[in-house]
Amino acid sequence: MLTEGRLAFGFSEQSMQYPRLNAQNWAQWREPILLLEAQIYEPSRQDTPETLEGIICDGHGVSLAAVEGDRLAGFCLGAPLEHFAHVRGPAEDPVRGSATALYAADTLVDAHYRGQGIGRELKVRQIEAARSEGFKSVCGRNRAGLANAMWRLNTSLGARAVHIIEKDYQDGIEPDICIYYHMALPKP
């Protein structure tokens, strides 16, 4: 896991915690999660509170928060691919139905905490948890242009584009291109 350089970024390893998000703590983190998603994502990429709750409360999902004190610094949400049949990319994915892929739905870091390795730490922890819980791959989507930093992070962790989806968001923001990716999780 990423540990080098944390003190140089203004937080110590002990001050940033990475708890699992689940049905037991959804109510506690609901409002900060919705606020952070509204601050970071353009409206076409924001999920409904019901969708977020379904992802976080899924007992087979892997969702994590980055928390400093009582402040939400970021989060990453994931649930089995089968729950995303309504989303382009997962809808066409031939592994959907095999119960072997975790769909990484959201990864967000508060602007105040960016550049400190928190997004990478969230993704690494999510990947490690997915592997230990029996998933064979992680898949997800990144919006070309607006999510280039996330795409670079995902590719640095092994993601490979499997499908380019055009005109997915239809919100007038260009480019309107989504990269659907897979990341294999070989056994350690």
Buried (B, 14 or more C-beta within 10 A) or exposed (E): EEEEEBEEEEBEEEEBEBEBBBEEBBEBBBEBBBEBBEEBBEEBBBBEBEBBBBBBBBEBBBBBBBBBEEEBBBBBBBBBBBBBEEBBBBEEBEBBEEEBBBBBBBBBBBEEBBEBBBBBBBBBBBBBBBBEEEBBBBBBBBBBEBBEEBBEBBBEBBBEBBBEBEEBBEEEBEEBBBBBBBBEBEEE
